[in-house]
Structure formats: structure tokens, C-alpha cells
Amino acid sequence: MKTINYYWRLFATAFCFFVFGVGGILIALIVAPIIIISFRNQNTRHIKGKLFIHYSFRMFIELMRLAGVLSYTVEGIEKFKEPGQLFLANHPSLIDVVFMIAFIPRTDCVVKGKLSKNPFTYGPVNAAGYIMNAEPEAVLQSSIESISSGNSLIIFPEGTRTTPGEGMKFKRGAANVALRGEFDITPVVIGCTPTTLTKSDKWYHIPPKKLHFTMKVKDKISIESFLQEKNANIAARSLTKSLEEYFSQEIKNLCLN
């Protein structure tokens, strides 16, 4: 039975990746042009695109669940509903961003420029108008403007997926967005049991048992005390260090549970 279950999950995982890839191409060829034709205002187009991707990713999550690839729990889901939030999350697997977008109605995120050229991700990235990771100051300003306009911005402060067994090391970009825009931070603690789709894993590296994905949306972290520091670099460094310690402790707590 274990062998049958393993090969079924391997097939189901391959099927889900196939659906994701085909869906990305169809969005680029059909959905994005329809949105562009239907809404002349760029901001309106991007809002509609974000909502479409949100619902599409939610359907994809349910497809993976029904196919037996994974199960999931989300604690504090009601906290996702408030618009204009800055969400920071740890990044243990490839599907973290898919889950985040699936549960946050109007999401923005910073993406690598190459994703706008990849045939499988071009459609979603361009339809939603996600922020391209280019010149740091431009990214910072676009991030602040996005949150101020009512979007909820997702940032993974590590900048890349966590390497299992290694400590967390945050970059200062997220802290700079929070401090410059004066946004409190809504932390999301993500767990995957067993670990899968890390930087060293291929899609066909199926874990020995079905993946369980956990998201815990925590109470907001106030940045008021850090705003008292006049030196912006020191403030960003202090906030980044505080966030590293916060997430490290929360992940330990998650593992203990």
C-alpha cells in the first residue's frame, strides 16, 4: 500500500505541475488579453488581474488537496481580509507564494524579472502587474505605493527559500519598506511536514508521506519603537534583527507542536 500511495502522489504531483504550467500559458494567451481589452485603466487592470490570480491559485490549492498531494491548515485566516497590509513570511518551500496569494484577496509581491519571460509564469505575473525586482530604490517606492493603494504586499525577508538545517538570515528590504512607509508588519509563519520543494529538491522528490502545509497568521508587529531611531540604516538593521529572532522562535514553536 505504501508503494501504491507513493506512486499515486508522484503521478498527482506531476499532474498538478502540468496543470499549473498549462494554466500559466492560457492566462498569457487568453485571460491577460481579455483583461487588457476590457479595462483601459492600468490600475483597474492590475486589480482585476490580482483577483483572478487569487481565485486561480485557490482552485489550484484545492486541486492539490483533492488529488492527495497535500493537506493544509490556516490559523488566523480572518486576518488576511484587511486590505493594505505588509505580510512577511518565512520561505520553506516553492509553493509558499502560491498559498499566500490563494488566501489573500488582493495581493502584490516582488518577483524576479525572469519570471515575466518564463512562458509558464508570464501570464500571471503580467496580468497582476506584480513588482519587478530591479533597482532597489524603485522596488522600495513601488512597494510603498502598492500597500498605500490598498494592495497587500507579500515579502519573504530571506530573499530565497530556506536551506533546511541552516539558520535564517533576513535581508533589510522588508524592514526598509515597513519603516519608510510606516507600516506595521503582519507575520505569517509557514511550516511544511515533511520538508519538500526546498532549493535542493526537484518536483519529483516526493516526501515519504503526504505533505501537510501550515500557515499561522500572527498578530501585527508594531514598528513604532524603531521609528524613533533617527538613523535609517540603524533602524532597518535593528528591525531586521528583531524579525529574525521573532521568526526563528515562532518556527521552533511550530516544530514543537
Secondary structure, DSSP 8 states (H G I E B T S, - for coil): -HHHHHHHHHHHHHHHHHHHHHHHHHIIIIIHHHHHHH--SHHHHHHHHHHHHHHHHHHHHHHHHHTTSEEEEEESGGGGSSSS-EEEE---STTHHHHHHHHSSSEEEEE-GGGGTSTTTHHHHHHHT-EE--SHHHHHHHHHHHHHTT-EEEE-TTSS---TTS-----SHHHHHHHHHT--EEEEEEEEES--S-TT--TT---SS-EEEEEEE---B--HHHHT-S-HHHHHHHHHHHHHHHHHHHHHHHHH-
